[in-house]
């Protein structure tokens, strides 16, 4: 089923400076997107999973016969969204006007719904899954941009999340590539949790790797409002708050005057969020990886204009997550037949009760109990302070005892010997035992 929709996309157009990156793999006439405009131009509704395109800048050759790019004209440029399995979902046929230098400005498009797609007015609704945006000229595909859509629920609402290069790529900028201008860090952030927004404290630090010196930071006390949608944030960098120059704007020249490798770290609410590595060589920032023309694949090259230096980083939870993701609470229940006793301040439980709950193989013979779980083995004998754990003799906090025909073993010692984790809540006198994805509780008298 196909359905065409004419869309006029109105957005502020901010044209980048001229292109001035030298290299071999990508040349001045290689079609490519101004990467910040591409990341900003994919507008995604976290409540519906709808995607639409805003103003995007792309370097293109002049179309045949001059004029502009248009679906009905001799010059054509379009993009197809396909699933990870290769099924085409929709096609965007672009209208593009001449911008500055090699740049063209995509300001409107025609959306054609293909099999499996769902056009909602000016938007394309995407189900959770893997996708790729493939951009084309009549000569063939000139750019690919993979991304993923996922779904979570919270408060009775659906929240859709978009994942891709927003979570790893960011850039340093100083206006006009003038070293006397202030150094600015620009990064995309969002709150990947099933809630509308979250305010977080943010912190940026740049450290010189050679001597671990703190070179510059973001301003103290900054906080940002994060939503489920990616937004770009700019951080003014300043001299560290020490000495007479503390707090002053940090100029690019202050960084470029000392060659070497550097590490930029970000934290959200005091917790590590991301790390980006970069280098200064010959008094200039180095372009590396996908941002380096000499090495990059033209299909994924990151064009940053002459005053933006892009770096790929690692966030705390990888590409798919950010630091503020919500996690479900574990399901807790009382361990069946758990009637603990306390001996010398240590809680004990009938061996068959606790060890069977752990799914261990338990053998009780006379005054001795043996439990095997995976690679772990535990042996305890009534009245003996020694236990055998994985073939080694260790001292238990209290010996095993017999009560009313049952053999009792210390709870924490036995569980941890078999690879489980135990937490104690003194307020409720409750032990929580975790083995794999299972959680159980024991109330201690």
ABEGO torsion letter per residue (X at the ends): XBBBBBBBBBBBBBBBBBBABBEAABBAABBBBBAAAAAAABBBBAAAGBBBBBBBBBBBBBBBGEEBBBAABABBBBBBBBBAAGBBABBBBBBBBBBBEABBBBABBBBBBBBGBBBBEABBBBBBEBBBBBBBBAAEBABBBBBBBBBBBBGGBBBBBBBEAAAABBBBBBBGGBAABBBBBBBBBBBBBBBABBBBBBBBBBBBAAAGBBABBBBBGBBBBBBABBBBBBBBBBBBBBEAABGBBBBAAAAAABBEBBBBBBBBGGBBABBBBBBBBGGBBBBBEAABAAABBAAABBBAEAABBBBBBBBAAEAABBAABBBBBBBBBBBBGBBBBBBGGBBBBBAAAAAAAAGBBBBBBEABBBBBBEABBBBBBBGBABBBBGGBBBBBABBBBBBGGBBBBBAAAAAAAAGBBBBBBAAAGBBBBBBEABBBBBBBX
